[in-house]
């Protein structure tokens, strides 16, 4: 396994105690229980194993009521083959940070947004498959799930039993947990 993510110890909690970007959010929400479905698009450069892990990550965020963590959210994600329909774009690209294996950049139109200061319209998620190759399937699934969390407005947290803890900080889960779902509900 290669070194993973420089550990971020600058955790931010909103006034309600949730790990967010000062409660800034994805414009239009996360799906409203299927009434306003959100779409993700997977770039053809993403290889099959990571594309399947991306689909599983989206599934695990969408279907939390009837499976672990047994907690209902309004999330409704579906895959699209039309790039312009995607609220989240998933790409396979090199990350220059020597310890970074994935990243999420929030955007409003084509401008990069600082999530600590404003809302965003879509997210560009980068997977560096050349680095992810050295990790287990579950570590990579957790990483992709973690990046979906960032795209929705969830910030890092120090609890290793939550998906929003960084892998390099000891995260041992690969799907959203109750606290992660509660944070989504707080935001949306």
N, C-alpha and C positions, 0 to 999 in steps of 0.2 A: 504494500500500500504506500502511495506517495503522500507527502505532507498535504494536508487539506486546510484550506482557508486560514488566513491569519485570524486569530481569535478576536472577535469584536466584543469588548467588554463595556462598550458605551451603550447600555440598554436604556430605552426610553419607555416610560409608562405614562399613559394618559391619566387624567385626574380620576378616572374610574378604576385604575389599577391594571389596565390591559396593555400589553406590549404592542403599540401601534406607532405610526409616524404622526404623533400629535393628532390622531383621529382624522387624518387626511385619507381620502378614499378613491376608489375607481369610479369615475363618473358613470352613472347608469346602473350601478350596483352589480351584483353577482348572479342574478338570474331570477329572483323573486319566485322561487318554488316552481320553476318551469314556465312561468307566465311571461318572462322577459329573458329567455335563454341567452347565455353568453357563449361565444365560440372560441376555440383555440385552433390554430393552424400550425402544422408541423412541416417545416422546410424539408424538401426532398433530400437534403444533405444529412439529415438525421438518420442514422442507420436503424435497421429494423428493431434491434433489441432496445434501443433508447426510445424509439417511437412507441413501442409497446409499453415501456415503463411510463412514458408520458400519458398514454391512454389510461393506464392503471392509476396514475396519480390523479388525473381528472375524475375518474370514477370514484376513487376513495374520498375525494372532497365532496362529490355530488351525493353519494349514497352513504350518509352517516347515520341515518335513522334506523335502518334495518340491519346494520352491521356495526361492529366496533367503530366508533366509540358510543353508538346508540344515543346520538344527540342530534336533533333536527336543526338544520340551517336552511337558508333560502337559496343556497348555491345550486345552479343548474348550468353545467358545462356540457357542450357537445363539440365534436370535431367537425371542421369544415375543410373542404378541399379548395376553397376560394380564399386566397390570402387576405383580400380586402375586407372579408367578413370577420376575420379573427380579432378578438379583443386581446388575446395573448398569441404571440408568435414564438415558436420554439425553433432555435437554430443550433447547428453544430459549427462552432468557430473556436479558434484558439483564443485563450484568455492570457493576456500578457503577464498578469500577476502570477508569480511562480507557485503560489500556494492555492490559487483560486481554481475551482473545478466547474463552477456555474455562477451565473450572475443574472440579475434582473434589472433592467433599466425601464423606468416609467416614463411615458411620453404623453404629450398633449399635442395632437396633430403630429408634426415631425420634430418638435422641440423636446429635448430632454428636460424632465421635471425633477426638482428636488422634492421628494415625497414629504419631507419635514416641513415644507412651506406651502404646498398647494396640492390639489387633487390632480389626477391624470386621466387620460382617456383610453390608454392601452399600454401593454407591456411587451418588451422585447426580452425574451429569456434566452440566454446563451448557455449551451452545454459544451464543455470542452471534452469531447469523447476521448481524445488522446490521453487525458489525465484520468477520466472516469473509468477507463479500461482496467485500472489497477484495483478498483474497489469491488466489493460484492454487489450482486444484483440489489439486495435490500438497502445497502448504503446509497446506491445510485437512485433507487426508487424514492428513498427518503429525501435525497437532494433535490430531485425534480419536484416532489410534493412541497418541499420547503420553498422553492422558487415560486410555485403557484401561490403560496401564502404571501410572499412579498408582493406579488402582482395584485393581490386583493387588499393589501394594506397592513399586513401583519409584519411587525419588526422582530428582530432577534430577541430571544429571552435566554436566561442562563439555565433554565430547568432542562436537564438532559432527557427527561421523559416527555418532552413536547417537541413537535415537529419543527418549531421555529428556533430551537437551539441549533447552533451550527454543528456539523459533523465533527469538525476539528475541536469542538468544545466537549465532545463526548456523547452527542445525541445517539440514542440507541433505538429509537422508534422510526418507522418508515411510513406511517400514515398519520392523518390528523388525530389529535387527542381531544378530550372534552374541552380543555382550556382553549385550544386552538379554535374549536367551533364556537365557544362562548365569545371569543374575540371577534370572530366574523359576525356573529349576531349583534355584538355591541356596535360594530361599525355600520351594519346594514339592517 
